[in-house]
Amino acid sequence: MYVITGITGKVGGAMARILRAEGRPVRAVLRNREKAAEWQDLGCEIAIAEMGDEAALNAAFAGGTAVFILPPPNFDPQPDFSEARVGAEIIRAALDKAKPGKVLSLSTIGAQASQTNLLTQHTILEKALGELAMPLTFLRPAWFLDNFAWDVASARDEGVIRSFLQPVDRAIPMVSTDDIGQVAASLIQQDWTGRRIVEMEGSQRLSIGDAAALFSDILQRPVRVDTVARENWNALFLGQGMRNPLPRIQMLDGFNEGWIAFEGAEGEIVRGTTSPRVAIEKLLQA
């Protein structure tokens, strides 16, 4: 039985569909029973549990051959990351009591960074789960190509991408969530011992300038990049309703300055197959 949290998201959903297509039993962990129909139709067993409910998670994880952990995203955390610390301890305790055969947890590129930033939430979860005795894999993917969904409207309607990633010609590792789901479905079926880290990026690295050129070619209209000056980020994010923009700013600094990066050697990085063009075309079609 493969137990999948975050199944209504892109990675968890892709993973579940692959496993079911291969005839593997899947238990879908959902917060809301109203979303169960799709997964029941796919042949999944259903478990209802909030990620902050230790008892419900324990019941959902019990009897699992393997559990996939996808922590709920928090783009505006408290300065001390208290929510992430409490949540990580709840997940750790539920897994420790349920004792599934193995655990695969979705983490992120740069989880090993010592500098505080938005991705520190994954660092906290890795540390907490690292205390478990069962086999454990952390999958650390690159920047999501799917993040370009935020740029679809402005590229299509205004011919512009407003970028916080700078400079515009600096290529960084990116990957499609479809590819992450494919790799996750493969990893969770493997046998291993101890703790391992799998880092992952797409078929090629991409700059924001490259992305604008792809948008331009696909849309058949000029698309340019407008960089958002760093001195304006804090006021802009506060104006969008954020309470604590600093972790997000620090994350962007990490990508721009290069200290959010892969930990292992380049030859050890797993690569997806979806090209940036295909990923952007899919976002535009959606």
C-alpha positions, 0 to 999 in steps of 0.5 A, a space after each residue: 500500500 502506497 500512502 500519498 499525502 498532497 494527492 490533490 497537488 500536481 506532484 502527488 496527483 501525478 504520482 498516484 496516477 502513475 502508481 494506479 496505472 501500474 496496478 499498485 494499491 494507493 491510499 489517498 490522504 485527503 483533508 476534505 472528503 468532498 474531494 474523494 470521488 476522483 481518487 475513488 474512481 481511480 481505485 484509491 483507498 481514502 483516508 481523511 487527515 489534516 497534516 496537523 492531526 497526529 492521530 489521523 495521520 497515524 491512522 492514515 499511515 498505518 500498514 503502509 508499505 511506503 508513505 509519501 510526505 508532501 508538507 503543506 506550503 506556507 508562503 508567508 511563515 512566522 519569523 521563527 518558522 514555528 508552524 513548520 517546526 510544529 508540523 514537522 514534529 507532528 508528521 515525525 511522531 505519526 510516522 514513528 507510531 505508524 512505522 510504515 516500511 519506508 518514507 519518501 519526502 518531497 523537499 527542495 533544492 538548497 535544503 542544506 543551505 545554512 542561510 535562513 530563507 523560505 525553503 528553511 521550512 524543508 530544512 526543518 522537516 528534513 531534520 525532524 524526519 531524519 530522526 526516524 529509524 525507517 528507510 528515508 529518501 528526501 527528493 530535492 527538486 529544482 525550481 518548478 517550471 510550473 511557477 511560470 503559470 503566474 506569468 501566463 496572463 501578463 505574457 499573453 495580454 501585455 507581452 511582459 514577464 515581471 521577474 524577481 530572478 535576476 540577472 535575466 540571462 542567468 540559467 538556473 535548474 528548473 523542472 516540471 512537476 510531471 517529471 517530479 511525479 514520475 521520479 517520485 513514483 519510481 523512487 517510492 517503489 525502490 528498496 533501500 536502507 538508511 537515509 538518502 538524498 535524490 536531487 533532481 532538475 529538468 532536461 536543461 537549465 533555463 534563464 528568465 530571458 530564455 523563458 521570455 523567448 519561449 513565451 514569445 515564440 509560442 504566443 507569436 508576439 514579443 514578450 520581454 522581461 521587466 526585472 523588479 528592483 530588489 529595493 521594491 520587493 518588501 513594499 510590493 509583497 506587503 502590499 499583496 498582503 504578506 505579513 513577513 516577506 523576509 523569508 521570500 526575499 531571502 529565498 530569491 536572494 539565494 537563487 540569484 546569488 547562487 547559494 541555493 543550489 544542489 548539494 551533490 555532484 552534477 553527475 549524480 543529479 536525476 534529470 527529467 525529460 519534459 522540455 521547458 517549451 512543452 511545460 510552458 505550452 501546457 501552462 498556456 493551454 491550461 
